[in-house]
Amino acid sequence: MKTMRSTDGKRIFRTTDEKASELYHNGDANYAPKEEWKKEVRDLNKPKETTEKKVKTNKPSKAQKRHYRKTL
């Protein structure tokens, strides 16, 4: 599979290797990176996931607790 962009730049699509070669040689489309297709076509209609960040608490280890007790 190859990612192609039409020569006018309006359309990005995925196609087979043979069809991509044919389109390129005819001048109908140019090769494009897959990341462009992912951003503009594949992920366009996906809802944005809202993930809440968990607050990380750093609990003291046993050695740190021991050290705190010795300093008091």
C-alpha positions in Angstrom: 0.0 0.0 0.0 1.2 3.5 -0.9 -0.1 6.9 0.1 -0.8 9.2 -2.7 -1.7 12.9 -3.0 -3.6 14.1 -6.1 -1.6 16.7 -8.2 -4.0 19.5 -7.2 -3.3 18.6 -3.6 -7.0 18.3 -2.5 -7.1 14.5 -2.0 -5.0 12.0 0.0 -5.7 8.3 -0.5 -4.1 4.9 0.0 -3.8 2.5 -2.9 -1.9 -0.6 -4.0 1.7 -0.5 -5.2 0.8 -1.2 -8.8 -2.0 1.4 -9.0 0.3 4.0 -7.2 3.0 3.4 -9.8 0.5 3.8 -12.6 -0.9 7.0 -11.1 2.6 8.5 -10.6 3.8 7.8 -14.1 0.6 9.2 -15.6 1.1 12.4 -13.6 -2.3 12.1 -11.8 -0.8 11.8 -8.3 2.4 12.1 -6.2 3.7 10.0 -3.3 3.0 11.4 0.2 4.0 10.3 3.7 1.7 8.1 5.6 1.6 10.5 8.5 -0.3 13.0 6.3 -3.0 10.4 5.5 -3.2 9.5 9.2 -3.8 13.2 10.2 -6.0 14.3 7.4 -8.1 11.2 6.6 -7.9 8.4 9.1 -8.0 10.3 12.4 -10.3 13.1 11.2 -13.6 11.6 12.4 -12.2 10.0 15.6 -13.3 11.6 18.8 -10.6 13.1 20.9 -9.9 11.0 24.0 -9.9 13.0 27.2 -7.7 11.3 29.7 -7.4 12.8 33.1 -3.9 12.9 34.5 -3.5 11.0 37.7 -1.7 12.8 40.4 1.4 10.8 41.2 2.4 10.8 44.9 5.9 9.7 45.7 5.7 7.7 48.9 8.9 7.4 50.9 10.6 4.1 50.9 11.4 2.2 54.1 15.0 3.5 54.0 13.8 7.1 53.8 11.4 6.5 56.7 14.2 5.0 58.8 16.4 8.0 58.0 13.6 10.5 59.0 13.3 8.7 62.4 17.0 8.9 63.0 17.2 12.6 62.4 14.4 13.4 64.9 
